[in-house]
Amino acid sequence: MQTKTAASLRVMAMGLTIFLTACGGGKSPDKPSNGAEPTVKASRIALDEDTDVRGTDADHNGIRDDIDSFIDISGETPARQAALRQLSAALHQAVTTDVAQTVALKITAGQLNLAIACMWDRFDARQAPTQVTRMEALTANTKERSRAYEAYNKAVSGMSFPLPKGNGCAQ
């Protein structure tokens, strides 16, 4: 019975994360959920504000270089940095996915679901939604990227996706 209860709690927690992520929570990406000063503020990193939705990804790891730099100096543990990178890659995929391609949308949504599950595994229930919202804000930091992310969310609205098995973490 405890396994069923744990699974129910996880489903509720993921639903809450997705809800909070969609709503944005009204918090600044520089404010951590525990009220303490952040280790690193986004303003210390020069964010790529190019009109190109893709941005610069010199190492071709699927994450914009400015966001990669932000994660590098975040002060988080290697396991948490891996979760942030997995989420960042999935969010980057979301803003660059062709919203007319249903299969691509489903693949991207699956990657995003895994990444959010991983965030809930690596961060506590107070930190996970804030970290997800922070990474969304960094990803959609220009009008063009924000519109692309909004178009992605509109395109997947109403679709259903299976919950990830395991913790969702790629690493």
Summary of the structure (lengths in Angstrom):
residues: 171
radius of gyration: 15.4
end to end distance: 29.4
largest distance: 52.0
contacts: 494
relative contact order: 0.17
helix: 58%
strand: 0%
